[in-house]
Amino acid sequence: MDWNVVEGKWKQLKGEAQARWGKLADDDLDVIEGNREKLVGKLQEKYGYAKEEAEREVDDFKTRTAA
């Protein structure tokens, strides 16, 4: 799945994102609005991930939600 599809389906995928990353509040997910870079940044902020690790998490999320 292309990330543009994730952005387009963000309202449906927010629940899956929150289930995966429980530290992300509803407000965080609203601010992210499906934007990949914002999600990477929030994961770094909330979980202390390095940028590469956050990007791997986001890529894995994209792959799993495409299935």
C-alpha positions as CSV (number, residue, x, y, z in Angstrom):
1,M,0.0,0.0,0.0
2,D,1.2,3.4,-0.9
3,W,1.4,5.9,2.0
4,N,-1.1,8.1,0.2
5,V,-3.6,5.4,0.7
6,V,-2.8,5.4,4.5
7,E,-3.4,9.2,4.5
8,G,-6.7,8.8,2.7
9,K,-7.9,6.1,5.1
10,W,-6.4,7.7,8.3
11,K,-9.8,8.0,10.0
12,Q,-10.3,4.3,9.7
13,L,-6.7,3.4,10.6
14,K,-6.5,5.7,13.7
15,G,-7.8,2.9,15.9
16,E,-5.2,0.5,14.6
17,A,-2.5,3.1,15.2
18,Q,-3.7,3.7,18.7
19,A,-3.8,-0.1,19.4
20,R,-0.2,-0.4,18.3
21,W,1.1,2.7,19.9
22,G,-0.9,3.2,23.1
23,K,1.1,6.3,24.1
24,L,-0.3,8.2,21.2
25,A,-3.4,10.1,22.4
26,D,-6.4,10.9,20.2
27,D,-5.1,14.5,20.0
28,D,-1.8,13.2,18.7
29,L,-3.5,11.1,16.0
30,D,-5.6,14.0,15.0
31,V,-2.5,16.2,14.6
32,I,-0.7,13.5,12.6
33,E,-3.7,13.3,10.1
34,G,-2.0,10.3,8.4
35,N,1.2,12.3,7.6
36,R,4.1,9.9,7.7
37,E,6.7,12.4,8.9
38,K,4.4,13.6,11.7
39,L,3.9,10.0,12.8
40,V,7.6,9.3,12.7
41,G,8.2,12.5,14.8
42,K,5.5,11.6,17.4
43,L,6.9,8.1,17.8
44,Q,10.3,9.6,18.4
45,E,8.9,12.0,20.9
46,K,6.6,9.5,22.8
47,Y,8.8,6.4,22.6
48,G,12.3,7.8,22.4
49,Y,12.9,6.0,19.1
50,A,15.8,6.9,16.9
51,K,14.5,8.2,13.5
52,E,15.5,5.0,11.7
53,E,13.6,2.9,14.3
54,A,10.5,5.1,14.1
55,E,10.6,4.8,10.3
56,R,10.8,1.0,10.5
57,E,7.8,1.0,12.9
58,V,5.8,3.2,10.4
59,D,6.8,1.0,7.5
60,D,5.8,-2.1,9.4
61,F,2.4,-0.5,10.3
62,K,1.9,0.4,6.6
63,T,2.6,-3.2,5.6
64,R,0.4,-4.8,8.2
65,T,-2.5,-2.5,7.5
66,A,-2.3,-3.3,3.8
67,A,-2.8,-7.0,4.5
